[in-house]
Every structure is written in structure tokens, then in C-alpha cells.
Amino acid sequence: MEPAGAYGAGKAGSVAFDPVAFFTHPRTVLRLLSWVFSIVVFSCIVNEGYINIGSERLLCVFNNNADACNYGITVGVACFLGTICFLVLDVYFPSISNIKDRRRAVLLDLIFSGVACFLWFVGFCFLANQWQATSPDELPLAQGSDAARATIAFCFFSILTWAVLTLSALRRFLTGSKTNLFTWQHLEPVPSNARATPYPIPNGATIVTTNPYQAPPFTETLDPQKLTQQRPIAPAF
């Protein structure tokens, strides 16, 4: 469950950072899985995604299409770095007191997660198509075949994790947008046993109100001589 607060975070400064609660949170687990999947994708392509057949030129195992390997490496590295940035943002997110800054952070998370999910979907379709078009003659002794299959599989897994992260960010954004930003709901509630707040008046008297957020009423200086006023006398004709 999301903690009570603006855009799915606790009240700013009300709760200290808890590493156990942070790393066991479903969103953090999904980010870590996405981080690992991106490492597997670009490391498989870099280490075993290129072969050389009778020449010094390296060829991509995906149908000798260099664009397929470059696409997988680019998306993998971008999501690897982006996941690290959003993990750091999640750590500092509860300490952000400005609701507008929280909204920008959640909106950025929503956009990045949605774009990453789309890119992984395109990469999965692209790499699977190129691998299907690769003939066995182009891969002697099935060189690089395991790396190619692992790359395609973890592209598919990345689609799932980033899709869930996109839905999570969308839920946080919609929940925060429905919250009345002109209320004091993001602040600590007023204790029920709070003492009344007096408003001083220049002559020493005070007016007491039980609502600490209520503005003092329009008052004038209490003059003891003005407290007893004589009624007007009707003129005699």
C-alpha cells in the first residue's frame, strides 16, 4: 500500500529513511529487476553478440545486422543509467516538501517508464525478427546463439517490468492530481488537545479562538470608557 501523502509518499520529513522498507518495496524490486535485465541485454551483445567469419570484421549475430546489436546496446545502457537515477530519486522523494516538485518527479517517472516499455517492445520484435532470419550457415558451431536467445528473452522480461512501473507511476500521478492541493492535507494534523491560541490586543485584553488557523476577527481597541454608552436623548419640542 502507498503511504498517505502527496503523490504516493509520506509527509515530508515525517519518516526517516528505512533501507529495509525501501528495498522491499514492490517499486524498488521492479526497478532492480529492470536494472539487472538491462545489464544482461547489453552485456550479452557486447561479449558474444559479434562474431568474425574468416576476417577481422565483426558481424552481428542477428542476421549480420549491425543496427540490431547497436539498438540493443543503446536501449540497455540507457535503461541501466535511467534506473539508477530513479532509484536515487525514490530515496529522496519523501523529503521533497514542494508538491509541484513531487508532481514533476512522478510525471518524469511516468514518461520515462512509458518510453522505456515501448523501446523494449520494439527491440524485442526487432531482435526476434532478425534472429529468425539468421541462417545456421551464418553461425558456425552455433557461435553466439545462446547470447542471442538470452538477449531476446530478457528484452521480453524488460517489457513486463517497465509496463508495471508505468502503471505504478500513472497511479501515483492520478492519485496526486485528485488531491486538493489547496488544503493542508500534506502537513501534520492539528492535535486534538491543542491549546487555544490567544490574539493580543494593544490595551492588554485578549480574544481567544479555538481554531489556530482562523484569522483574528476585526476588532477595535477596547476602551473602558466606551463600554458604557449613553442612549441618545430625544429632542424636546
HELIX and SHEET records of a PDB file:
HELIX    1   1 ALA A    6  GLY A    8  5                                   3    
HELIX    2   2 PRO A   19  PHE A   23  1                                   5    
HELIX    3   3 PRO A   26  GLU A   48  1                                  23    
HELIX    4   4 ALA A   66  TYR A   92  1                                  27    
HELIX    5   5 PHE A   93  SER A   95  5                                   3    
HELIX    6   6 ILE A   99  GLN A  132  1                                  34    
HELIX    7   7 PRO A  136  GLU A  138  5                                   3    
HELIX    8   8 PRO A  140  ALA A  142  5                                   3    
HELIX    9   9 SER A  145  LYS A  178  1                                  34    
HELIX   10  10 PRO A  224  LEU A  227  1                                   4    
SHEET    1   A 2 TYR A  50  ILE A  51  0                                        
SHEET    2   A 2 LEU A  59  CYS A  60 -1                                        
SHEET    1   B 2 THR A 197  PRO A 200  0                                        
SHEET    2   B 2 THR A 206  THR A 209 -1                                        
END                                                                             
